[in-house]
Amino acid sequence: MQVLTRRELNRATLTRQLLLARADRTPLSVVEHLVGLNAQDPDPPYIGLWGRLTRFDVDDLTGLMTDRSVVRCTFLRGTQHTVTASDYLWIRPLLHPMLERLQRSAFRRATEGLDLPALLAEARGVIRSGDAVTRPQVGRALAALHPGRDPAALARSAQFLLSVLHPPPDSTWGRRGPTPFVLAEDWLGAALDEHAPVERLVLRYLAAFGPATVRDIGAWSGLTRLREVVDGLRPRLATFRDESRRELVDLPDAPRPSGDVEAPVRFLAALDNVLLGYHDRSRIVTDEQRRHVFLEASLTVDGFVRGLWRIRRHAGTATVVVRLFGGLSPAERDAMTAEALALARFAAPDADAHDVEELGLDAPWPSDTPWDCSGQGVNARR
């Protein structure tokens, strides 16, 4: 069985993730190809698309959310994602058992003794009672019906167990804070597909993330018992091994470039799924770096994570602040600077000037550097 080196796996991942070369595609097709973009905060999906497309503007994604082609929702691993509406309708039912496990794990004691189906029916009524009912409002309304219960636990339970979405204009670029809930069937005007096979999801994963192990597929999706699913697909798959002799599966005709192919500098969105889509993430990030990249946005040089970044806006200047794990060659630093300036111009087109600031890994972030990519401040709303 052919052995794929770490660099070969890296290059396969980058080309599937559209990070080896920017693509001349529509944002909608990229969101679909990637099976969604991590959206714990509103800004990362915008950054993720900017880094993958030859042409992209903030309004491109906001428009897709406004016309309901794309939705923000609780999705893979129980985290927030931006996905196409068409994918949501068939993937969300496949994820429901995982979301039920998460609800039991986190809130079993808080909801013990409650009739969960009745609680969810009450939550549906609360969500439908207004145009912009937020999670805290759902929690308070449910707690009023069940005195002594934790409002946050009730609202979170509803979020895990109901098919709810976060509609625009909240959840869009630069708008952070409590977001409204809507029921998916109301917002999309369509019923969820309860009969889609999990094999379909596995094949979609491999197209965007392969080659991969069965454990990788489970880490990305949060699903269990995937070995038997992969075994049933074997006539349609190619198999390889990594340098640790673990079996990898992939689509036979999917691209797997040589490890010698050059990889450009890329500024990844915070919690980009390229970092979270595997159980073994060594194809792009080391174990030492992992604790950092789950807290910050990261950047890659030669295809591998080499630093962290934020955007600061101060006195009319938008600055990409970079903290590197190690040194760069002159050519790598030039490429990083050029990409950082392009990112600053994208994220802050209204700034008077754009700049790049490089810090050592142990240096603290400047106190006026916000967490959000848009550089508008952590509480930017209207």
HUBELQUI-V780035 format. One record per residue. PSI is psi in whole degrees, -180 to 180 (999 if undefined). OMEGA is omega as a letter, one per 20 degrees, with the letter a starting at -180 (* if undefined). BURIAL is b if it has 9 or more other C-alpha atoms within 8 Angstrom, else e. Layout:
BEGIN
psi: {PSI;PSI}
omega: {OMEGA;OMEGA}
burial: {BURIAL;BURIAL}
END
This chain:
BEGIN
psi: {133;136;129;126;169;-42;-36;-40;-38;-47;-35;-45;-46;-41;-36;-34;4;34;-6;-30;137;145;145;75;169;150;-38;-43;-31;-43;-40;-48;-41;-1;43;164;137;133;48;-34;163;-33;-36;-40;-33;-45;-41;-40;-39;-40;-8;-13;145;-30;124;137;151;-41;-21;-46;-41;-39;-39;-33;-38;-39;6;20;-26;145;155;132;168;125;-126;135;15;16;166;134;155;118;163;149;-38;-39;-39;-42;-30;-24;-37;-43;-33;-30;-9;-43;-38;-41;-33;-40;-41;-41;-43;-41;-42;-33;19;-48;-39;-24;7;134;-10;149;100;-43;-40;-39;-42;-35;-40;-41;-40;-44;-40;-46;-37;-1;-12;172;-22;66;116;168;-45;-36;-38;-45;-44;-40;-41;-38;-31;-30;-20;76;141;-10;151;117;-40;-41;-39;-43;-42;-39;-44;-39;-39;-40;-19;153;89;150;163;105;157;164;-12;160;11;178;123;5;100;157;-176;133;151;159;143;152;136;-42;-30;-45;-40;-14;31;151;152;148;107;3;10;138;144;-24;-35;-40;-39;-43;-38;-40;-48;-36;-33;-19;-12;168;153;160;168;-38;-33;-45;-41;-39;-37;-44;-29;2;158;173;44;-13;-45;-31;-48;-40;-38;-23;-5;-38;-18;4;157;151;146;-179;151;-176;-14;10;15;144;135;142;155;166;134;-41;10;151;136;84;164;151;-12;-9;135;143;130;164;136;136;110;150;156;131;35;139;-17;-25;-25;-4;14;152;-45;105;12;-14;-12;-23;142;164;-37;-38;-21;-39;-24;-43;-14;-7;-21;163;148;166;150;144;130;31;-9;150;129;-2;-178;160;156;169;135;136;124;128;43;-2;132;120;129;114;124;134;117;147;-21;-177;161;153;163;-41;-40;-40;-39;-43;-40;-43;-44;-44;-38;-41;-39;-40;-44;-41;-36;-48;-27;66;-20;-3;151;-30;161;142;170;135;130;130;157;160;-34;-7;140;152;144;142;-23;17;112;167;-30;145;-28;-13;18;0;147;-16;19;132;-75;999}
omega: {a;r;r;a;r;r;r;r;r;a;r;r;a;a;r;a;r;r;r;r;r;a;r;a;r;r;a;a;r;r;r;a;a;a;r;r;r;a;r;r;a;a;a;r;r;r;r;r;r;a;a;a;r;r;r;r;r;a;a;r;r;r;r;r;a;a;r;r;a;a;r;a;r;a;a;r;a;a;a;r;r;a;r;r;a;r;a;a;r;a;a;r;r;a;a;r;r;r;r;r;r;r;r;a;a;a;a;a;a;a;a;r;r;r;a;r;r;r;a;r;r;r;r;r;r;a;a;a;a;a;a;a;a;r;r;r;r;a;a;r;r;r;r;r;a;a;r;r;a;a;a;r;r;a;r;r;r;a;r;a;r;r;a;r;r;a;r;j;r;a;r;a;r;a;a;r;r;a;a;r;r;r;a;a;r;a;a;r;a;r;r;r;a;a;r;a;r;r;r;r;r;r;r;r;a;r;a;a;a;i;a;r;r;r;r;a;r;r;r;a;a;a;r;r;a;r;a;r;r;r;r;a;a;r;a;a;r;a;r;r;r;a;r;r;r;r;r;r;a;r;a;a;a;a;r;a;r;r;a;a;a;r;a;r;r;r;a;r;r;r;r;a;r;r;a;a;a;r;r;a;a;r;a;a;r;r;r;a;a;a;r;a;r;r;a;r;a;r;r;r;a;r;a;a;a;a;a;a;r;r;r;r;a;r;r;a;r;a;r;a;a;r;a;r;a;a;r;r;r;a;r;r;r;a;r;a;a;a;r;r;r;r;r;r;r;a;a;a;a;a;r;a;r;a;r;r;a;r;r;a;a;r;r;r;r;a;a;r;a;r;a;a;a;r;a;a;a;a;r;a;a;*}
burial: {e;e;b;b;b;b;b;b;b;b;b;b;b;b;b;b;b;b;b;b;e;b;e;e;e;e;b;b;e;b;b;b;b;b;b;b;b;b;b;e;b;b;b;b;b;b;b;b;b;b;b;b;b;b;e;b;e;e;e;b;b;b;e;b;b;b;e;b;b;b;b;b;b;b;b;b;b;b;b;b;b;b;b;b;b;e;b;b;b;b;b;b;b;b;b;b;e;b;b;b;e;b;b;e;e;e;b;b;e;b;b;e;e;e;e;e;e;e;b;b;e;b;b;b;e;b;b;b;e;e;e;e;b;b;b;b;e;b;b;b;b;b;b;e;e;e;e;e;b;b;b;e;b;b;b;b;b;b;b;b;b;e;b;b;b;b;b;b;e;b;b;b;b;b;b;b;e;e;b;b;b;b;b;b;b;e;b;e;e;e;e;b;e;e;e;b;e;e;b;e;b;b;b;b;b;b;b;b;b;b;b;b;b;b;e;b;b;b;b;b;b;b;b;e;e;b;e;e;b;b;e;e;b;e;e;e;b;b;b;b;b;b;b;e;e;e;b;b;b;b;b;e;e;e;e;b;b;e;b;e;e;e;b;b;b;b;b;b;b;b;b;b;e;e;b;b;b;b;b;e;b;e;b;b;b;b;e;e;b;b;e;e;b;b;e;b;b;b;b;b;b;e;b;b;b;b;b;b;b;b;b;b;b;e;e;e;b;b;b;b;b;b;b;b;e;e;e;e;e;e;e;b;b;e;b;b;b;e;b;b;b;e;b;b;b;e;b;b;e;e;b;e;e;b;b;b;e;e;b;e;e;e;e;e;e;e;e;e;b;b;b;b;b;b;b;b;b;e;e;b;e;e}
END
